[in-house]
Amino acid sequence: MIQIRPISDLRNKFTELEKIVKEGEPVYLTKNGYGSMVVMSLETFADLTNDIEMKLDEADKQAALDDTRYSHDDVFEQLRRRVNGK
C-alpha cells in the first residue's frame, strides 16, 4: 500500500517510517499538502540505480574505444527522425 505522510512524521514517527522503508516500501512525504520527497531504504535506492550506473560505465568504456563524438544537435536530430518515423 502506498504510504503518504506529512513531512512532520519524519521527525515525530521516525521509527515507524524506518520500519516501512526497511520492508522495501518507499514513503512519500508531503509539505503543506504537496509532494515534497520520497524516503526509501539504501537497498531500494541501489536497486533503482545499479542498472543505470552499469550502463553508464559501459557507455564510458565504449566512448574510450571510439573517437566519434556527436553534438547535442546531432543526437536530438537523430532522435527526432526516429520518433517521427523519418
PDB file with SEQRES, HELIX, SHEET and CRYST1 records, atoms N, CA, C and O in Angstrom:
SEQRES   1 A   86  MET ILE GLN ILE ARG PRO ILE SER ASP LEU ARG ASN LYS          
SEQRES   2 A   86  PHE THR GLU LEU GLU LYS ILE VAL LYS GLU GLY GLU PRO          
SEQRES   3 A   86  VAL TYR LEU THR LYS ASN GLY TYR GLY SER MET VAL VAL          
SEQRES   4 A   86  MET SER LEU GLU THR PHE ALA ASP LEU THR ASN ASP ILE          
SEQRES   5 A   86  GLU MET LYS LEU ASP GLU ALA ASP LYS GLN ALA ALA LEU          
SEQRES   6 A   86  ASP ASP THR ARG TYR SER HIS ASP ASP VAL PHE GLU GLN          
SEQRES   7 A   86  LEU ARG ARG ARG VAL ASN GLY LYS                              
HELIX    1 AA1 SER A    8  ASN A   12  1                                   5    
HELIX    2 AA2 PHE A   14  LYS A   22  1                                   9    
HELIX    3 AA3 LEU A   42  LEU A   65  1                                  24    
HELIX    4 AA4 HIS A   72  ASN A   84  1                                  13    
SHEET    1 AA1 3 GLN A   3  PRO A   6  0                                        
SHEET    2 AA1 3 VAL A  27  LYS A  31  1                                        
SHEET    3 AA1 3 TYR A  34  VAL A  39 -1                                        
CRYST1    1.000    1.000    1.000  90.00  90.00  90.00 P 1           1          
ATOM      1  N   MET A   1       0.831  -1.169   0.000  1.00  0.00           N  
ATOM      2  CA  MET A   1       0.000   0.000   0.000  1.00  0.00           C  
ATOM      3  C   MET A   1       0.888   1.250   0.000  1.00  0.00           C  
ATOM      4  O   MET A   1       1.880   1.301   0.728  1.00  0.00           O  
ATOM      5  N   ILE A   2       0.546   2.240  -0.798  1.00  0.00           N  
ATOM      6  CA  ILE A   2       1.319   3.475  -0.878  1.00  0.00           C  
ATOM      7  C   ILE A   2       1.236   4.224   0.444  1.00  0.00           C  
ATOM      8  O   ILE A   2       0.157   4.428   0.998  1.00  0.00           O  
ATOM      9  N   GLN A   3       2.400   4.626   0.932  1.00  0.00           N  
ATOM     10  CA  GLN A   3       2.481   5.367   2.187  1.00  0.00           C  
ATOM     11  C   GLN A   3       2.711   6.839   1.890  1.00  0.00           C  
ATOM     12  O   GLN A   3       3.782   7.209   1.409  1.00  0.00           O  
ATOM     13  N   ILE A   4       1.731   7.683   2.166  1.00  0.00           N  
ATOM     14  CA  ILE A   4       1.852   9.126   2.003  1.00  0.00           C  
ATOM     15  C   ILE A   4       1.694   9.740   3.385  1.00  0.00           C  
ATOM     16  O   ILE A   4       0.673   9.561   4.049  1.00  0.00           O  
ATOM     17  N   ARG A   5       2.715  10.461   3.802  1.00  0.00           N  
ATOM     18  CA  ARG A   5       2.731  11.010   5.161  1.00  0.00           C  
ATOM     19  C   ARG A   5       3.147  12.474   5.142  1.00  0.00           C  
ATOM     20  O   ARG A   5       3.833  12.911   4.218  1.00  0.00           O  
ATOM     21  N   PRO A   6       2.744  13.227   6.143  1.00  0.00           N  
ATOM     22  CA  PRO A   6       3.246  14.596   6.262  1.00  0.00           C  
ATOM     23  C   PRO A   6       4.720  14.565   6.663  1.00  0.00           C  
ATOM     24  O   PRO A   6       5.169  13.650   7.353  1.00  0.00           O  
ATOM     25  N   ILE A   7       5.450  15.558   6.229  1.00  0.00           N  
ATOM     26  CA  ILE A   7       6.884  15.580   6.498  1.00  0.00           C  
ATOM     27  C   ILE A   7       7.188  15.591   7.996  1.00  0.00           C  
ATOM     28  O   ILE A   7       8.266  15.163   8.409  1.00  0.00           O  
ATOM     29  N   SER A   8       6.259  16.070   8.805  1.00  0.00           N  
ATOM     30  CA  SER A   8       6.452  16.081  10.260  1.00  0.00           C  
ATOM     31  C   SER A   8       6.619  14.665  10.814  1.00  0.00           C  
ATOM     32  O   SER A   8       7.237  14.477  11.862  1.00  0.00           O  
ATOM     33  N   ASP A   9       6.062  13.658  10.104  1.00  0.00           N  
ATOM     34  CA  ASP A   9       6.234  12.269  10.546  1.00  0.00           C  
ATOM     35  C   ASP A   9       7.692  11.837  10.510  1.00  0.00           C  
ATOM     36  O   ASP A   9       8.087  10.922  11.232  1.00  0.00           O  
ATOM     37  N   LEU A  10       8.483  12.481   9.684  1.00  0.00           N  
ATOM     38  CA  LEU A  10       9.901  12.129   9.624  1.00  0.00           C  
ATOM     39  C   LEU A  10      10.564  12.375  10.975  1.00  0.00           C  
ATOM     40  O   LEU A  10      11.426  11.610  11.407  1.00  0.00           O  
ATOM     41  N   ARG A  11      10.155  13.438  11.624  1.00  0.00           N  
ATOM     42  CA  ARG A  11      10.691  13.750  12.951  1.00  0.00           C  
ATOM     43  C   ARG A  11       9.922  13.020  14.052  1.00  0.00           C  
ATOM     44  O   ARG A  11      10.516  12.462  14.974  1.00  0.00           O  
ATOM     45  N   ASN A  12       8.587  13.032  13.942  1.00  0.00           N  
ATOM     46  CA  ASN A  12       7.760  12.544  15.038  1.00  0.00           C  
ATOM     47  C   ASN A  12       7.548  11.031  15.052  1.00  0.00           C  
ATOM     48  O   ASN A  12       7.298  10.453  16.110  1.00  0.00           O  
ATOM     49  N   LYS A  13       7.645  10.392  13.900  1.00  0.00           N  
ATOM     50  CA  LYS A  13       7.383   8.953  13.812  1.00  0.00           C  
ATOM     51  C   LYS A  13       8.476   8.242  13.018  1.00  0.00           C  
ATOM     52  O   LYS A  13       8.205   7.353  12.211  1.00  0.00           O  
ATOM     53  N   PHE A  14       9.719   8.658  13.270  1.00  0.00           N  
ATOM     54  CA  PHE A  14      10.849   8.132  12.503  1.00  0.00           C  
ATOM     55  C   PHE A  14      10.917   6.613  12.554  1.00  0.00           C  
ATOM     56  O   PHE A  14      11.106   5.976  11.518  1.00  0.00           O  
ATOM     57  N   THR A  15      10.770   6.026  13.713  1.00  0.00           N  
ATOM     58  CA  THR A  15      10.873   4.575  13.865  1.00  0.00           C  
ATOM     59  C   THR A  15       9.835   3.853  13.014  1.00  0.00           C  
ATOM     60  O   THR A  15      10.129   2.823  12.408  1.00  0.00           O  
ATOM     61  N   GLU A  16       8.632   4.394  12.970  1.00  0.00           N  
ATOM     62  CA  GLU A  16       7.562   3.800  12.164  1.00  0.00           C  
ATOM     63  C   GLU A  16       7.899   3.878  10.670  1.00  0.00           C  
ATOM     64  O   GLU A  16       7.710   2.910   9.933  1.00  0.00           O  
ATOM     65  N   LEU A  17       8.399   5.037  10.235  1.00  0.00           N  
ATOM     66  CA  LEU A  17       8.783   5.193   8.832  1.00  0.00           C  
ATOM     67  C   LEU A  17       9.971   4.314   8.481  1.00  0.00           C  
ATOM     68  O   LEU A  17      10.031   3.740   7.393  1.00  0.00           O  
ATOM     69  N   GLU A  18      10.907   4.212   9.399  1.00  0.00           N  
ATOM     70  CA  GLU A  18      12.081   3.365   9.182  1.00  0.00           C  
ATOM     71  C   GLU A  18      11.662   1.910   8.961  1.00  0.00           C  
ATOM     72  O   GLU A  18      12.214   1.230   8.096  1.00  0.00           O  
ATOM     73  N   LYS A  19      10.704   1.441   9.728  1.00  0.00           N  
ATOM     74  CA  LYS A  19      10.214   0.069   9.576  1.00  0.00           C  
ATOM     75  C   LYS A  19       9.608  -0.131   8.181  1.00  0.00           C  
ATOM     76  O   LYS A  19       9.831  -1.165   7.551  1.00  0.00           O  
ATOM     77  N   ILE A  20       8.851   0.846   7.706  1.00  0.00           N  
ATOM     78  CA  ILE A  20       8.221   0.742   6.388  1.00  0.00           C  
ATOM     79  C   ILE A  20       9.284   0.667   5.291  1.00  0.00           C  
ATOM     80  O   ILE A  20       9.208  -0.189   4.410  1.00  0.00           O  
ATOM     81  N   VAL A  21      10.270   1.560   5.344  1.00  0.00           N  
ATOM     82  CA  VAL A  21      11.280   1.560   4.282  1.00  0.00           C  
ATOM     83  C   VAL A  21      12.186   0.338   4.363  1.00  0.00           C  
ATOM     84  O   VAL A  21      12.679  -0.126   3.335  1.00  0.00           O  
ATOM     85  N   LYS A  22      12.414  -0.189   5.557  1.00  0.00           N  
ATOM     86  CA  LYS A  22      13.211  -1.415   5.678  1.00  0.00           C  
ATOM     87  C   LYS A  22      12.500  -2.608   5.048  1.00  0.00           C  
ATOM     88  O   LYS A  22      13.144  -3.577   4.647  1.00  0.00           O  
ATOM     89  N   GLU A  23      11.158  -2.536   4.960  1.00  0.00           N  
ATOM     90  CA  GLU A  23      10.388  -3.586   4.301  1.00  0.00           C  
ATOM     91  C   GLU A  23      10.385  -3.412   2.782  1.00  0.00           C  
ATOM     92  O   GLU A  23       9.762  -4.196   2.065  1.00  0.00           O  
ATOM     93  N   GLY A  24      11.092  -2.371   2.290  1.00  0.00           N  
ATOM     94  CA  GLY A  24      11.223  -2.166   0.860  1.00  0.00           C  
ATOM     95  C   GLY A  24      10.207  -1.233   0.237  1.00  0.00           C  
ATOM     96  O   GLY A  24      10.181  -1.064  -0.982  1.00  0.00           O  
ATOM     97  N   GLU A  25       9.361  -0.621   1.070  1.00  0.00           N  
ATOM     98  CA  GLU A  25       8.345   0.300   0.554  1.00  0.00           C  
ATOM     99  C   GLU A  25       8.832   1.745   0.693  1.00  0.00           C  
ATOM    100  O   GLU A  25       9.360   2.113   1.742  1.00  0.00           O  
ATOM    101  N   PRO A  26       8.664   2.558  -0.334  1.00  0.00           N  
ATOM    102  CA  PRO A  26       9.005   3.979  -0.176  1.00  0.00           C  
ATOM    103  C   PRO A  26       7.911   4.697   0.602  1.00  0.00           C  
ATOM    104  O   PRO A  26       6.764   4.250   0.639  1.00  0.00           O  
ATOM    105  N   VAL A  27       8.273   5.803   1.216  1.00  0.00           N  
ATOM    106  CA  VAL A  27       7.313   6.658   1.910  1.00  0.00           C  
ATOM    107  C   VAL A  27       7.350   8.018   1.218  1.00  0.00           C  
ATOM    108  O   VAL A  27       8.405   8.643   1.115  1.00  0.00           O  
ATOM    109  N   TYR A  28       6.198   8.463   0.751  1.00  0.00           N  
ATOM    110  CA  TYR A  28       6.064   9.756   0.093  1.00  0.00           C  
ATOM    111  C   TYR A  28       5.715  10.794   1.143  1.00  0.00           C  
ATOM    112  O   TYR A  28       4.720  10.657   1.855  1.00  0.00           O  
ATOM    113  N   LEU A  29       6.533  11.832   1.240  1.00  0.00           N  
ATOM    114  CA  LEU A  29       6.319  12.862   2.247  1.00  0.00           C  
ATOM    115  C   LEU A  29       5.739  14.121   1.606  1.00  0.00           C  
ATOM    116  O   LEU A  29       6.128  14.521   0.508  1.00  0.00           O  
ATOM    117  N   THR A  30       4.799  14.728   2.324  1.00  0.00           N  
ATOM    118  CA  THR A  30       4.167  15.951   1.838  1.00  0.00           C  
ATOM    119  C   THR A  30       4.484  17.104   2.772  1.00  0.00           C  
ATOM    120  O   THR A  30       4.719  16.921   3.966  1.00  0.00           O  
ATOM    121  N   LYS A  31       4.482  18.292   2.196  1.00  0.00           N  
ATOM    122  CA  LYS A  31       4.661  19.511   2.974  1.00  0.00           C  
ATOM    123  C   LYS A  31       3.552  20.462   2.548  1.00  0.00           C  
ATOM    124  O   LYS A  31       3.440  20.815   1.374  1.00  0.00           O  
ATOM    125  N   ASN A  32       2.745  20.867   3.500  1.00  0.00           N  
ATOM    126  CA  ASN A  32       1.593  21.734   3.218  1.00  0.00           C  
ATOM    127  C   ASN A  32       0.677  21.120   2.156  1.00  0.00           C  
ATOM    128  O   ASN A  32       0.117  21.833   1.323  1.00  0.00           O  
ATOM    129  N   GLY A  33       0.530  19.802   2.193  1.00  0.00           N  
ATOM    130  CA  GLY A  33      -0.383  19.110   1.286  1.00  0.00           C  
ATOM    131  C   GLY A  33       0.171  18.797  -0.083  1.00  0.00           C  
ATOM    132  O   GLY A  33      -0.534  18.207  -0.902  1.00  0.00           O  
ATOM    133  N   TYR A  34       1.418  19.172  -0.366  1.00  0.00           N  
ATOM    134  CA  TYR A  34       2.025  18.930  -1.672  1.00  0.00           C  
ATOM    135  C   TYR A  34       3.205  17.970  -1.527  1.00  0.00           C  
ATOM    136  O   TYR A  34       3.898  17.967  -0.510  1.00  0.00           O  
ATOM    137  N   GLY A  35       3.420  17.162  -2.552  1.00  0.00           N  
ATOM    138  CA  GLY A  35       4.541  16.233  -2.532  1.00  0.00           C  
ATOM    139  C   GLY A  35       5.853  16.969  -2.332  1.00  0.00           C  
ATOM    140  O   GLY A  35       6.100  18.002  -2.954  1.00  0.00           O  
ATOM    141  N   SER A  36       6.688  16.431  -1.463  1.00  0.00           N  
ATOM    142  CA  SER A  36       7.957  17.081  -1.148  1.00  0.00           C  
ATOM    143  C   SER A  36       9.152  16.176  -1.428  1.00  0.00           C  
ATOM    144  O   SER A  36      10.129  16.608  -2.039  1.00  0.00           O  
ATOM    145  N   MET A  37       9.076  14.916  -0.983  1.00  0.00           N  
ATOM    146  CA  MET A  37      10.198  13.998  -1.176  1.00  0.00           C  
ATOM    147  C   MET A  37       9.757  12.562  -0.944  1.00  0.00           C  
ATOM    148  O   MET A  37       8.659  12.289  -0.459  1.00  0.00           O  
ATOM    149  N   VAL A  38      10.657  11.657  -1.308  1.00  0.00           N  
ATOM    150  CA  VAL A  38      10.425  10.232  -1.101  1.00  0.00           C  
ATOM    151  C   VAL A  38      11.563   9.697  -0.242  1.00  0.00           C  
ATOM    152  O   VAL A  38      12.732  10.001  -0.480  1.00  0.00           O  
ATOM    153  N   VAL A  39      11.212   8.907   0.745  1.00  0.00           N  
ATOM    154  CA  VAL A  39      12.205   8.256   1.593  1.00  0.00           C  
ATOM    155  C   VAL A  39      12.172   6.775   1.267  1.00  0.00           C  
ATOM    156  O   VAL A  39      11.109   6.156   1.231  1.00  0.00           O  
ATOM    157  N   MET A  40      13.363   6.208   1.027  1.00  0.00           N  
ATOM    158  CA  MET A  40      13.456   4.777   0.741  1.00  0.00           C  
ATOM    159  C   MET A  40      14.737   4.228   1.349  1.00  0.00           C  
ATOM    160  O   MET A  40      15.642   4.978   1.717  1.00  0.00           O  
ATOM    161  N   SER A  41      14.796   2.919   1.448  1.00  0.00           N  
ATOM    162  CA  SER A  41      15.982   2.283   2.015  1.00  0.00           C  
ATOM    163  C   SER A  41      17.148   2.389   1.038  1.00  0.00           C  
ATOM    164  O   SER A  41      16.955   2.581  -0.163  1.00  0.00           O  
ATOM    165  N   LEU A  42      18.346   2.262   1.565  1.00  0.00           N  
ATOM    166  CA  LEU A  42      19.529   2.265   0.701  1.00  0.00           C  
ATOM    167  C   LEU A  42      19.482   1.117  -0.297  1.00  0.00           C  
ATOM    168  O   LEU A  42      19.920   1.259  -1.439  1.00  0.00           O  
ATOM    169  N   GLU A  43      18.956  -0.011   0.133  1.00  0.00           N  
ATOM    170  CA  GLU A  43      18.865  -1.166  -0.753  1.00  0.00           C  
ATOM    171  C   GLU A  43      17.930  -0.890  -1.932  1.00  0.00           C  
ATOM    172  O   GLU A  43      18.247  -1.218  -3.075  1.00  0.00           O  
ATOM    173  N   THR A  44      16.777  -0.285  -1.643  1.00  0.00           N  
ATOM    174  CA  THR A  44      15.829   0.049  -2.703  1.00  0.00           C  
ATOM    175  C   THR A  44      16.441   1.068  -3.653  1.00  0.00           C  
ATOM    176  O   THR A  44      16.296   0.945  -4.869  1.00  0.00           O  
ATOM    177  N   PHE A  45      17.118   2.066  -3.115  1.00  0.00           N  
ATOM    178  CA  PHE A  45      17.765   3.062  -3.951  1.00  0.00           C  
ATOM    179  C   PHE A  45      18.833   2.414  -4.831  1.00  0.00           C  
ATOM    180  O   PHE A  45      18.929   2.718  -6.020  1.00  0.00           O  
ATOM    181  N   ALA A  46      19.632   1.524  -4.249  1.00  0.00           N  
ATOM    182  CA  ALA A  46      20.671   0.835  -5.017  1.00  0.00           C  
ATOM    183  C   ALA A  46      20.051   0.002  -6.127  1.00  0.00           C  
ATOM    184  O   ALA A  46      20.574  -0.021  -7.241  1.00  0.00           O  
ATOM    185  N   ASP A  47      18.950  -0.681  -5.848  1.00  0.00           N  
ATOM    186  CA  ASP A  47      18.266  -1.472  -6.878  1.00  0.00           C  
ATOM    187  C   ASP A  47      17.822  -0.587  -8.040  1.00  0.00           C  
ATOM    188  O   ASP A  47      17.878  -1.003  -9.197  1.00  0.00           O  
ATOM    189  N   LEU A  48      17.385   0.621  -7.736  1.00  0.00           N  
ATOM    190  CA  LEU A  48      16.926   1.539  -8.775  1.00  0.00           C  
ATOM    191  C   LEU A  48      18.072   2.104  -9.604  1.00  0.00           C  
ATOM    192  O   LEU A  48      17.905   2.370 -10.794  1.00  0.00           O  
ATOM    193  N   THR A  49      19.230   2.289  -8.985  1.00  0.00           N  
ATOM    194  CA  THR A  49      20.330   2.985  -9.665  1.00  0.00           C  
ATOM    195  C   THR A  49      21.441   2.086 -10.191  1.00  0.00           C  
ATOM    196  O   THR A  49      22.209   2.516 -11.051  1.00  0.00           O  
ATOM    197  N   ASN A  50      21.554   0.856  -9.704  1.00  0.00           N  
ATOM    198  CA  ASN A  50      22.664  -0.001 -10.128  1.00  0.00           C  
ATOM    199  C   ASN A  50      22.689  -0.237 -11.629  1.00  0.00           C  
ATOM    200  O   ASN A  50      23.752  -0.176 -12.246  1.00  0.00           O  
ATOM    201  N   ASP A  51      21.540  -0.504 -12.221  1.00  0.00           N  
ATOM    202  CA  ASP A  51      21.486  -0.768 -13.654  1.00  0.00           C  
ATOM    203  C   ASP A  51      21.908   0.468 -14.445  1.00  0.00           C  
ATOM    204  O   ASP A  51      22.603   0.362 -15.455  1.00  0.00           O  
ATOM    205  N   ILE A  52      21.487   1.627 -13.981  1.00  0.00           N  
ATOM    206  CA  ILE A  52      21.849   2.872 -14.651  1.00  0.00           C  
ATOM    207  C   ILE A  52      23.355   3.093 -14.575  1.00  0.00           C  
ATOM    208  O   ILE A  52      23.985   3.436 -15.575  1.00  0.00           O  
ATOM    209  N   GLU A  53      23.925   2.901 -13.411  1.00  0.00           N  
ATOM    210  CA  GLU A  53      25.365   3.086 -13.252  1.00  0.00           C  
ATOM    211  C   GLU A  53      26.137   2.089 -14.104  1.00  0.00           C  
ATOM    212  O   GLU A  53      27.164   2.443 -14.684  1.00  0.00           O  
ATOM    213  N   MET A  54      25.666   0.854 -14.191  1.00  0.00           N  
ATOM    214  CA  MET A  54      26.319  -0.152 -15.015  1.00  0.00           C  
ATOM    215  C   MET A  54      26.291   0.276 -16.485  1.00  0.00           C  
ATOM    216  O   MET A  54      27.297   0.159 -17.186  1.00  0.00           O  
ATOM    217  N   LYS A  55      25.140   0.771 -16.952  1.00  0.00           N  
ATOM    218  CA  LYS A  55      25.010   1.216 -18.345  1.00  0.00           C  
ATOM    219  C   LYS A  55      25.901   2.428 -18.612  1.00  0.00           C  
ATOM    220  O   LYS A  55      26.496   2.528 -19.685  1.00  0.00           O  
ATOM    221  N   LEU A  56      26.000   3.347 -17.654  1.00  0.00           N  
ATOM    222  CA  LEU A  56      26.881   4.494 -17.836  1.00  0.00           C  
ATOM    223  C   LEU A  56      28.342   4.076 -17.889  1.00  0.00           C  
ATOM    224  O   LEU A  56      29.107   4.624 -18.682  1.00  0.00           O  
ATOM    225  N   ASP A  57      28.746   3.114 -17.060  1.00  0.00           N  
ATOM    226  CA  ASP A  57      30.110   2.589 -17.113  1.00  0.00           C  
ATOM    227  C   ASP A  57      30.387   1.943 -18.464  1.00  0.00           C  
ATOM    228  O   ASP A  57      31.459   2.117 -19.043  1.00  0.00           O  
ATOM    229  N   GLU A  58      29.402   1.192 -18.959  1.00  0.00           N  
ATOM    230  CA  GLU A  58      29.528   0.549 -20.264  1.00  0.00           C  
ATOM    231  C   GLU A  58      29.681   1.606 -21.366  1.00  0.00           C  
ATOM    232  O   GLU A  58      30.503   1.447 -22.269  1.00  0.00           O  
ATOM    233  N   ALA A  59      28.898   2.671 -21.292  1.00  0.00           N  
ATOM    234  CA  ALA A  59      28.983   3.750 -22.285  1.00  0.00           C  
ATOM    235  C   ALA A  59      30.343   4.445 -22.216  1.00  0.00           C  
ATOM    236  O   ALA A  59      30.910   4.798 -23.250  1.00  0.00           O  
ATOM    237  N   ASP A  60      30.870   4.645 -21.010  1.00  0.00           N  
ATOM    238  CA  ASP A  60      32.195   5.254 -20.870  1.00  0.00           C  
ATOM    239  C   ASP A  60      33.268   4.390 -21.520  1.00  0.00           C  
ATOM    240  O   ASP A  60      34.171   4.906 -22.179  1.00  0.00           O  
ATOM    241  N   LYS A  61      33.168   3.076 -21.336  1.00  0.00           N  
ATOM    242  CA  LYS A  61      34.146   2.163 -21.953  1.00  0.00           C  
ATOM    243  C   LYS A  61      34.059   2.215 -23.472  1.00  0.00           C  
ATOM    244  O   LYS A  61      35.084   2.243 -24.154  1.00  0.00           O  
ATOM    245  N   GLN A  62      32.843   2.228 -24.003  1.00  0.00           N  
ATOM    246  CA  GLN A  62      32.666   2.317 -25.454  1.00  0.00           C  
ATOM    247  C   GLN A  62      33.211   3.643 -25.989  1.00  0.00           C  
ATOM    248  O   GLN A  62      33.847   3.676 -27.042  1.00  0.00           O  
ATOM    249  N   ALA A  63      32.964   4.723 -25.269  1.00  0.00           N  
ATOM    250  CA  ALA A  63      33.445   6.035 -25.698  1.00  0.00           C  
ATOM    251  C   ALA A  63      34.967   6.082 -25.726  1.00  0.00           C  
ATOM    252  O   ALA A  63      35.557   6.738 -26.584  1.00  0.00           O  
ATOM    253  N   ALA A  64      35.598   5.387 -24.791  1.00  0.00           N  
ATOM    254  CA  ALA A  64      37.059   5.364 -24.759  1.00  0.00           C  
ATOM    255  C   ALA A  64      37.632   4.613 -25.957  1.00  0.00           C  
ATOM    256  O   ALA A  64      38.764   4.877 -26.365  1.00  0.00           O  
ATOM    257  N   LEU A  65      36.874   3.688 -26.523  1.00  0.00           N  
ATOM    258  CA  LEU A  65      37.347   2.893 -27.665  1.00  0.00           C  
ATOM    259  C   LEU A  65      37.078   3.551 -29.011  1.00  0.00           C  
ATOM    260  O   LEU A  65      37.625   3.117 -30.025  1.00  0.00           O  
ATOM    261  N   ASP A  66      36.246   4.587 -29.043  1.00  0.00           N  
ATOM    262  CA  ASP A  66      35.818   5.197 -30.299  1.00  0.00           C  
ATOM    263  C   ASP A  66      35.985   6.713 -30.204  1.00  0.00           C  
ATOM    264  O   ASP A  66      35.525   7.334 -29.246  1.00  0.00           O  
ATOM    265  N   ASP A  67      36.638   7.298 -31.190  1.00  0.00           N  
ATOM    266  CA  ASP A  67      36.861   8.745 -31.185  1.00  0.00           C  
ATOM    267  C   ASP A  67      35.679   9.547 -31.712  1.00  0.00           C  
ATOM    268  O   ASP A  67      35.712  10.777 -31.686  1.00  0.00           O  
ATOM    269  N   THR A  68      34.633   8.873 -32.189  1.00  0.00           N  
ATOM    270  CA  THR A  68      33.470   9.574 -32.728  1.00  0.00           C  
ATOM    271  C   THR A  68      32.739  10.312 -31.616  1.00  0.00           C  
ATOM    272  O   THR A  68      32.462   9.746 -30.558  1.00  0.00           O  
ATOM    273  N   ARG A  69      32.432  11.574 -31.863  1.00  0.00           N  
ATOM    274  CA  ARG A  69      31.691  12.373 -30.903  1.00  0.00           C  
ATOM    275  C   ARG A  69      30.555  13.074 -31.644  1.00  0.00           C  
ATOM    276  O   ARG A  69      30.709  13.468 -32.800  1.00  0.00           O  
ATOM    277  N   TYR A  70      29.422  13.225 -30.977  1.00  0.00           N  
ATOM    278  CA  TYR A  70      28.258  13.867 -31.561  1.00  0.00           C  
ATOM    279  C   TYR A  70      27.886  15.078 -30.730  1.00  0.00           C  
ATOM    280  O   TYR A  70      27.989  15.054 -29.503  1.00  0.00           O  
ATOM    281  N   SER A  71      27.460  16.123 -31.390  1.00  0.00           N  
ATOM    282  CA  SER A  71      26.964  17.291 -30.668  1.00  0.00           C  
ATOM    283  C   SER A  71      25.551  16.977 -30.190  1.00  0.00           C  
ATOM    284  O   SER A  71      24.924  16.028 -30.661  1.00  0.00           O  
ATOM    285  N   HIS A  72      25.062  17.771 -29.264  1.00  0.00           N  
ATOM    286  CA  HIS A  72      23.695  17.534 -28.795  1.00  0.00           C  
ATOM    287  C   HIS A  72      22.709  17.774 -29.934  1.00  0.00           C  
ATOM    288  O   HIS A  72      21.661  17.129 -29.981  1.00  0.00           O  
ATOM    289  N   ASP A  73      23.022  18.689 -30.852  1.00  0.00           N  
ATOM    290  CA  ASP A  73      22.139  18.917 -32.005  1.00  0.00           C  
ATOM    291  C   ASP A  73      22.039  17.659 -32.869  1.00  0.00           C  
ATOM    292  O   ASP A  73      20.953  17.293 -33.319  1.00  0.00           O  
ATOM    293  N   ASP A  74      23.188  16.996 -33.099  1.00  0.00           N  
ATOM    294  CA  ASP A  74      23.189  15.761 -33.897  1.00  0.00           C  
ATOM    295  C   ASP A  74      22.355  14.671 -33.227  1.00  0.00           C  
ATOM    296  O   ASP A  74      21.567  13.985 -33.879  1.00  0.00           O  
ATOM    297  N   VAL A  75      22.539  14.525 -31.927  1.00  0.00           N  
ATOM    298  CA  VAL A  75      21.825  13.478 -31.188  1.00  0.00           C  
ATOM    299  C   VAL A  75      20.320  13.730 -31.230  1.00  0.00           C  
ATOM    300  O   VAL A  75      19.544  12.817 -31.512  1.00  0.00           O  
ATOM    301  N   PHE A  76      19.907  14.960 -30.950  1.00  0.00           N  
ATOM    302  CA  PHE A  76      18.475  15.248 -30.931  1.00  0.00           C  
ATOM    303  C   PHE A  76      17.857  15.182 -32.322  1.00  0.00           C  
ATOM    304  O   PHE A  76      16.690  14.817 -32.460  1.00  0.00           O  
ATOM    305  N   GLU A  77      18.621  15.528 -33.349  1.00  0.00           N  
ATOM    306  CA  GLU A  77      18.100  15.399 -34.710  1.00  0.00           C  
ATOM    307  C   GLU A  77      17.853  13.925 -35.049  1.00  0.00           C  
ATOM    308  O   GLU A  77      16.836  13.587 -35.654  1.00  0.00           O  
ATOM    309  N   GLN A  78      18.774  13.060 -34.661  1.00  0.00           N  
ATOM    310  CA  GLN A  78      18.579  11.616 -34.886  1.00  0.00           C  
ATOM    311  C   GLN A  78      17.361  11.107 -34.114  1.00  0.00           C  
ATOM    312  O   GLN A  78      16.582  10.310 -34.638  1.00  0.00           O  
ATOM    313  N   LEU A  79      17.197  11.559 -32.888  1.00  0.00           N  
ATOM    314  CA  LEU A  79      16.041  11.139 -32.093  1.00  0.00           C  
ATOM    315  C   LEU A  79      14.734  11.622 -32.718  1.00  0.00           C  
ATOM    316  O   LEU A  79      13.754  10.879 -32.777  1.00  0.00           O  
ATOM    317  N   ARG A  80      14.728  12.867 -33.181  1.00  0.00           N  
ATOM    318  CA  ARG A  80      13.512  13.391 -33.825  1.00  0.00           C  
ATOM    319  C   ARG A  80      13.140  12.561 -35.051  1.00  0.00           C  
ATOM    320  O   ARG A  80      11.969  12.259 -35.280  1.00  0.00           O  
ATOM    321  N   ARG A  81      14.148  12.199 -35.832  1.00  0.00           N  
ATOM    322  CA  ARG A  81      13.872  11.368 -37.020  1.00  0.00           C  
ATOM    323  C   ARG A  81      13.268  10.040 -36.629  1.00  0.00           C  
ATOM    324  O   ARG A  81      12.317   9.577 -37.259  1.00  0.00           O  
ATOM    325  N   ARG A  82      13.807   9.427 -35.600  1.00  0.00           N  
ATOM    326  CA  ARG A  82      13.268   8.115 -35.161  1.00  0.00           C  
ATOM    327  C   ARG A  82      11.848   8.254 -34.640  1.00  0.00           C  
ATOM    328  O   ARG A  82      10.979   7.446 -34.967  1.00  0.00           O  
ATOM    329  N   VAL A  83      11.614   9.271 -33.835  1.00  0.00           N  
ATOM    330  CA  VAL A  83      10.280   9.469 -33.256  1.00  0.00           C  
ATOM    331  C   VAL A  83       9.265   9.777 -34.347  1.00  0.00           C  
ATOM    332  O   VAL A  83       8.135   9.289 -34.302  1.00  0.00           O  
ATOM    333  N   ASN A  84       9.654  10.571 -35.311  1.00  0.00           N  
ATOM    334  CA  ASN A  84       8.743  10.981 -36.376  1.00  0.00           C  
ATOM    335  C   ASN A  84       8.697  10.004 -37.547  1.00  0.00           C  
ATOM    336  O   ASN A  84       7.980  10.224 -38.523  1.00  0.00           O  
ATOM    337  N   GLY A  85       9.477   8.910 -37.437  1.00  0.00           N  
ATOM    338  CA  GLY A  85       9.441   7.857 -38.459  1.00  0.00           C  
ATOM    339  C   GLY A  85      10.079   8.247 -39.783  1.00  0.00           C  
ATOM    340  O   GLY A  85       9.661   7.765 -40.836  1.00  0.00           O  
ATOM    341  N   LYS A  86      11.069   9.102 -39.744  1.00  0.00           N  
ATOM    342  CA  LYS A  86      11.746   9.526 -40.977  1.00  0.00           C  
ATOM    343  C   LYS A  86      13.096   8.886 -41.102  1.00  0.00           C  
ATOM    344  O   LYS A  86      13.807   9.128 -42.077  1.00  0.00           O  
TER     345      LYS A  86                                                      
END                                                                             
